[in-house]
Amino acid sequence: MLIDRADFADLDLLAAHRQASWERQRDYVFRHSPLHRRAWGGTQPPARLEALAELPLVDKEMLRASQRDQQPFGDYLAAPETKVARIHRTSGTTGTAMNLALSAQDAHETALVGARAQAAGGLGPWHRVVHCLNYKLWMGGYSDHTTLEATGAAVVPFGVGDTQLLVQTIRELKITAISCTPSYPAVLERVIAEHFPGLAPRDLGLRLGLFGGEAGLDNLELRERLEATWGFKPRNANYGVSDVFCNFAGQSEVDNDLHFMALDVLHPELIQPDTGAVLPWREGSQGELVLTHVSRECQPLVRFRTGDIVLLTGTGRARCGRTAPRFRVVGRGDDMVVVRGINAFPAQVAAVINREPALSGEYRIVLEGPGPYDHLPVEAELAGGTAGTAGLAEGVAQAIKRDLGLTARVRLMPFGALPRTEGKTRRVIRKDKK
């Protein structure tokens, strides 16, 4: 059950609401989710949220196994199949694609929670927003569309592909905002340069860029580059975990960090990734984000490991007036690269790459074999029109060493050599994997 304007609500009120919701939810999950009953050894879960650490963690592989054995939704589908109102599928970026089932209530809560994140970034009835994520099964397409609509904005459902038509559509409909992945503007820039001579990206008149689906928007240099090129305000407006909630965190107009917008329907924890030990929920804590639905009908999850490593940056009232806790995504556990015992994430490398004006901002980390690794192999693309490159690769490697403590080997690539994608861009390429 949602609380109106929960992102501004008193934290004690929210905690009491979550507790009451959990007391109902735990009975529902215990009765209707065989996966959780197995995990809990047939024992009723604790009544108090503070005691959740007594329960085992649930991870993605458990969900995959459940769906392999009980197709198509797994035996954690807690509602009758007749209650399923919408079906999505994950992109499968980190493994086998998963089937996601939503009831009408699940879909309603998804739209309103996501709208909090989009509205915090500045979207509202005064905008026409073009939505450029894949509508084909992926939750980021249609479900994110509903979050945009729930802000009151007029939504243009464009999807992916036919980028020349997109440029024309933005101009003809006087669109003021775009929703897409942070790597997609680079695709648009190339198409504009090739097919619209004399037109600059900022000439399109976009005032707001709403991004999600990829890491990197915590990087201030990337935001500055986008704003300088496009003239819009870039917002990290769409952070979610598809198995849990499509979008439950976003950046506000005055705060750079993500705001956790779902404290009325999600209970968060931080754990030590290696041991599973619970970490204190306080400013400065860093660990893997673990989430529990306290309101979900179709596929409720309890103590689900997201795989995302986050840093909690604030738990008091933010400058924007929200009480929603703030955090940064350090990286995904499965994207982490260990170099001589030091953990590295693509977003950290991106921060170095985006500070160098002679680079386009496109990069990738290409790993040979399973490791361990004694250096970080980085391919970095030159910016268009870059003249001299003497010493550039070494300078970038030195910056990575200085900022991250990692030995890197940097290979410079010509402008346009690295792929631009309309969907999620893979930054870590493991050649031992298909």
N, C-alpha and C positions, 0 to 999 in steps of 0.2 A: 504494500500500500504506500502510495506516494504522499509526501508532505509538500504543500504549496511553497515554492521558493525555498526548498530545503538547503540550497547552497548559501543562504543567508541566515538559516535558523540557528537557534541556540544549540550548542553542542551537547549539553546535558539533556535537552529535550530530544535531540536526535538519538542519543544513546538509549534513552528510555523507550523510544519508538522502536529501535532495532531490537531491543531485548524482548518487547512484547511480540514483535513480528516473528522473532526466532522461536519463541515458545510454541507458536502455531506451526511454523515451517518445519521444525525438527520432527514433530509428530507426523506431518504430511510426508516428509522424505522417508522416515523410517517405515511407514506403512506401504509406500508406493515405489520405492527405488531399491530393487534387489542389489544393484551395484554397491550402494552405500551400506545396506545391511550386511553384505559380505565383508566390506572394509571394516565395519564396526564390530564384527564378530557376533552379530545378532543382538548386541546390547544397545539399549536405548541411549541416544547421545545425551550429554549433560544439558541441563536446563539453562545454565548461565553461559552467556557468550564468553565470559572471562575464562571459562574452563574448556574452551574449544581445543586448546593445545593437547588435551587428553585424547583427541581423535586423531587417527592417521591422516596423512595428506593424500589427496587424490591428484593424479597427474594425467597428462595428455595420453600417455600410452595405455593407461587403464581405460580411458574413453574409447580409444581406437580398438582395443581388444573387445570391449563391450559391443561396439557397432559391428565388428566382424562376426561376433557370435550371435547377435540379435539384430539383424538388419531390419530396417535401415537406420533406426534411431538409437539402438542400444537399450540395455535394460535399466538405464537411468532415466528413461522416459517415464515420468511419474503420473502423467495424465492419460486418459484414453486417447487413442489415435483420432477419434472423432473430434477431439478438442483442438487438434493441431490446425491452426489457421494460416500459417505461412511456413514455408520450408526454404532454407538457404543452405549453402555449402561453403566451407572455408576455402581459402585460396590454395591450401596445401603447401604454402611456402616452406614450412619446416617439417613436412612429412605428409602422410596420407590425408587427403581431404576428408573433412568431417561433415555429416549431415546435421543441420541445426533446425530444431522444431520450435516454433513459437505459438502460444495460444493468443487469442485476441487480447487478453490482459497483458501477457508478456510483451506483445508488440506495442501496446499502448504505453507501457512503462518505458520501453526502449526509446520510443519517439520523444517522450517528455524529458527523460534524463539527458538524452543527446542534445535536445534543444537548449538545455541549460548551458552546455558547453559551447554551442554555436552562438548563442546570444551573448555569452560572456565575451566572445571575440568581437562583438559589435554588429552581428546580423540581426535584422528586424524587418518590420513591415515596410520600411523605407528602401529596401533593397530588392533588386532582381538578381537572383543567384543562379548561375549555370552549374549543374552538378556533373562532373566529369569522372566518375568512377564507374567501374564495370557493373552494369545492371544484370548480367547473366549469372544468376544464382548467388553470387558473392553478396554477403550481408552488407558490405560497404556501399553497394549500389542502391537498392530500393530502401533498405532500412535507414541508411543515412539520408536519403531523400525525405523520408518522413520526419526526421529530426529537423531538417532545414525548414520544412513546411510548418512545423510546430512553433517556430519562432515568429511566424506571421509573414515571412518573406515570400515573394513570388518565385517559384522554383521552375527552372527550365531543365527538363530531364534529358541531357545530351548523351551521357555515357562516354565510351571511348571510341576512337577511330574517326576518320574523316576530319582531320584537324583543320584543313582549309575551310570547310563548312563551319566549323566552330568559330573561327576568326570572323567570318562573315556574320554569323548569328549574333556574336557579342556586339558587333557594330550596329546591326540592323535593329536589334531589340533593346539597344541601350542598356545592356547588362552592366551591373555595377559591382558584382562579386562573383568569385569563382571558387568552387569546392573541388579539390583534386589532391593528388599526391604531391609532395614537395619537389619531386624530380620532373613532374610534367611540364612546368613552365619552360624548362630547357627544350622540350620537344616543340612547344609553341614558338619559342624564339627562333628555332631553326626554320620552321615552316614560314613564319613571317618574313625572315630574311630571304628565303628562296622564292616565295610566291607573291609577296606584297611589297614591291620596291617602294622605298620612300616612307614606309610605315614603321614606326617604332612601337615596341610593346606597350609603352606608357600611353600611346595615342589611342589605345582601345578604350580608355576611360574607366578601367576597373579601379575601384576604391578599396576593395577588401579581398584578400586571399585567404581562404580557409583550407588548412592542410591537415592531412592525416594519412595513415596507412604505412608510413615509413618513419624511421628515426631521422634525426638531424635538425629539427626545428628548434631545439634548445640552443642551437648554435647561433649566437648573435651576428657573427659575420655573414652567415647564409641569409639571415633575415635582412640585414643591411643591403646585401647584394640584390635580393629580390626587390626590395623597396626602391633602390636606385634605378633598376632596370624597368620596373613595371609601374612605379608610382603608387602602388597600393600598400595598405598596411597588412603585412603577413602575420597570420595568427596560427599557432599550433592549436587547432580547435577541435581535434577529433582523435583522441586517444581511447582505445578500447581493446578488449580481448574478446574475440568473436564468440568463444564458447560461453562467455559470461555475460558481457554487455557490449553492444556494438560501439558505443561511445559513452564514456562516463567521466571524461576529464578534458579540460581545455584551458587555454591561456586567456586571461582577461585583457581588457584594453590597457590596464596599467601595471600588470604583473607578468613577468616573463615565464614563471614556472606554471606547470599544470595545476589546476584546481580539481580536487576529487569531488565530483558533483553528485555522488550517489549514496551518501551516508544514510539515507532513509531506506534503501533497498539492498545495499551491499555492505558486508562487514569486512574491513581490510585487516590484514596482519602483515608483518614483516618477519621473514625467517632467515637464518643463516643457510645459504644454499647447500653447503656440503653436509651439514648435520641435521638440518630441519629445526634447530633450536629457535624458539620465538625470540625476536628482538623487541626492545621497547619501542612503542609508537610515540616517538618524540623527535623534535627537530634535531637533525644531524645523523639520525639512524639511516643506515644503508643496508639493504638486503633484498631478497626476492619477495615480490608482492604475491600474497596469497589472499584469495577472495572467497567469500561465502554468500550465496543468495539468502536473503531473509524474506524474499518475495519472488517466487518463480513457480510456474505451474508445470511447464512441459519437461524441461531438462535441468532441474535444480542441481547445483553443485555446492558441496560443503568442503571447505579447506582445499580449494583448487590451486595448484601451483601454476602461476601464469608463465614462469620462465623469464619474466622481466625483472631486471635488477634496478631498483629505484632508490633515490636519495630523498628522504623527507626533509623539506626545506622550511616548512612553517606549519604550525598548528594553531596559532592564534588568529584573530581577525586580520584579514589582508587589507591592503590599501584600498582595494575596490569595495570593501565593506563585507565581503563574503567570509563566512566562517569555514568554508570548505578547505581542508588541509591542502598544502601545496607540496609538489614533488617534482623531481626531474627523473627521466628515464636514462639511466647510465648506459644500458644496453641489454640485449637478450643473452641469457645464459648460453644458448646454442650458437650465438654469433661471437662469443668471446674467444679470443685467440691468446694463448699463453706463450709468451716469448721469454725464455730464460727465467721462468718463474713469475713473470709480471703479467697480470691480466690486462688485456687491451680490448676495447670495443670500437666498432666502426665510427660511432659518433665522436669519439675522442680524436680519431684521425681526421674526420671531417672538419673539426674545429681548427686544426693546423692548416689543412688544405685551403679552407675558405678565407684564411687571412692573407693568402698570397695572391696579389692581383694578376700575376702572370699566368695563373691557372684558372681553368674554367669552373672549377668546383666539382667536376666529375672525377671519380676515382674508384678503384676497387682494390681489394686485398686478395691476391691469388696465392693459395696455399698448395704446395706439392706434398702429397702424402699425409698421413695422419698426425705427424708431429712426433716428438716435441720439436719446437722451432727455435733456432738460435738468432733469427732476425725476422723482421716484419717486411714481407715483399709487397710494395705498394706501386700500383700503376696510377699515375696522376696525369690528367689531360691538360694540355696547354690551352690558354684562352685564345680566342680568335684574334689574329693580328699580332700575336706575340712575336717580337723580333729576336733579340738575343736571349739565349738560354744558358749561357756559360755560368756554371756554378749553381744553377737553379736546383737541380736534383740534390746536390750535396747540401744546399741551404735548407731544403725541405726536410731532408734526413736529419740535419742538425736540430731543426725546430722540433721534430718528433722526439729526438733524444732528450732535448731540454725540457719539453713539456710533459712527456709521458714516461721518460726513462727507458725508452725502447731503442734498440739498434734497428734501423730501417734501411732497406735498399729501395731507392725510389727510381722508377723507370718513367721517363716522360713520354707521353703519347701525343700525337698530333691532334689538333682540335677536330672534334667529330669522330674520333676513333673509338671511343667508348659508347656503348649503347644507351640511348634514351628510351625510356619506356613509358607507356600510358598507365601501366599498373605499377606494382611494387618493383623497385629496383634492387637487385641483389648486390650487396657490397662485398660480401665474403664469398669467394669462389673456391670451393674445395675440389681439387682435381681428382681426388680419390673417390669422389661421389658423383653419381650421375645427376 
